[in-house]
Amino acid sequence: MGPILTIVAVFAALGLLYQGRRRIGRLESELSLQRQLTKDLKALHDQEHSRAVAQQQALFNSMIEGVLLLDHDGRVQMFNQSLERLFGLGQDIRGKTIMEAFRLHELSTLVNRLQKEGTVLGNEIHLPGLEARCLQVNATAVPDRQGSRQASILVFHDLTRFKQLENTRREFVANVSHELRTPLSLIKGFVETLIDGAKDEPAVAMRFLQIIDKHTDRLTFLIEDLLTISRLESGQIVLNLQPTALRTIAGRVIDDLQTRAGERRVRLENRVPEKQGAKVDADRLQQVLFNLVDNAIRYGRADGTVIIGGRPGEAAGHVELWVHDDGPGIPPEAIERVFERFYRADKARSPEQGGTGLGLAIVKHIVQSHGGKVWVESEQGKGSTFHFTLETHGCTCP
């Protein structure tokens, strides 16, 4: 019986061992499955997190305003492309402090205020550089469930263009007021003098009335030019584009200004090629050339020469016209500003020399409304040349 019991015990032990191994195998299989599920869930979680971050970044990048997200330590966690453009960032600033990332004391001070106040609205900062920028910053702290600051969001609005327009408007109002005040003061002064007795002296009265008439005309021209610019800027003027021989338009301008040129002994030349043509509004183009030639006569050299010329434009489908004088030229610092309203390159020039200060601004708007561009080249002591381009629209003149 002993051996039999031993054999039975061995088989029982083997059976238990087999069952244990099967159970261990099942446990290992279940554990492996759980590990795989955990791995898959983690991959899915990472994928969803990456997708959420990508969607958040895409949302930030679609915003016109610059957006900056700081963590609870005040280090950069996220920023969008608009912020990158506003500050001209050339490197990744994530993980850096405000001072390390931007090196702006104004911005660092704002973040310090934000830590104390929780919200900072309407704060303006100025970015130094070749093109100074003005930014409005709205910032708020994002608290966690316990009320502690978890993160901070700063939104940057670019006010540069708005500030420029505001300054332009102020300058425009000031310039218009000055240009109107001068002739009105003179007219009022001469009228009061006539009333006080000068009207009884025919020679004096006639001279005063002629001066009044001159300044009345000046007011009329100024108002007409202001209305022209207003209509051009608002798009109220509809251009009547027709195939036009450009030499013919230049000839009309020379005929109209021949008397004025004779007063200063200035010779006018038409060098526009015979067959050069473009599809333009002839009346508006004549106004452009008239203003340019009139300026050249008025501010150029007495006994000098003013030339209207033309040639094919550098860009296909364009023609270039130019007006050249051999006068004193324009100072380099004034080159970029001569097309501004009421800007005078020579501050010593008196408005009594004529002109409303709006001629070149009108030239610029008319040329741009034709799809062209205008610029000036000048060297002091050697004269100036005003260039502008026009679209030909395939127009040629026989």
Disulfide bonds with the S-S distance in Angstrom:
none
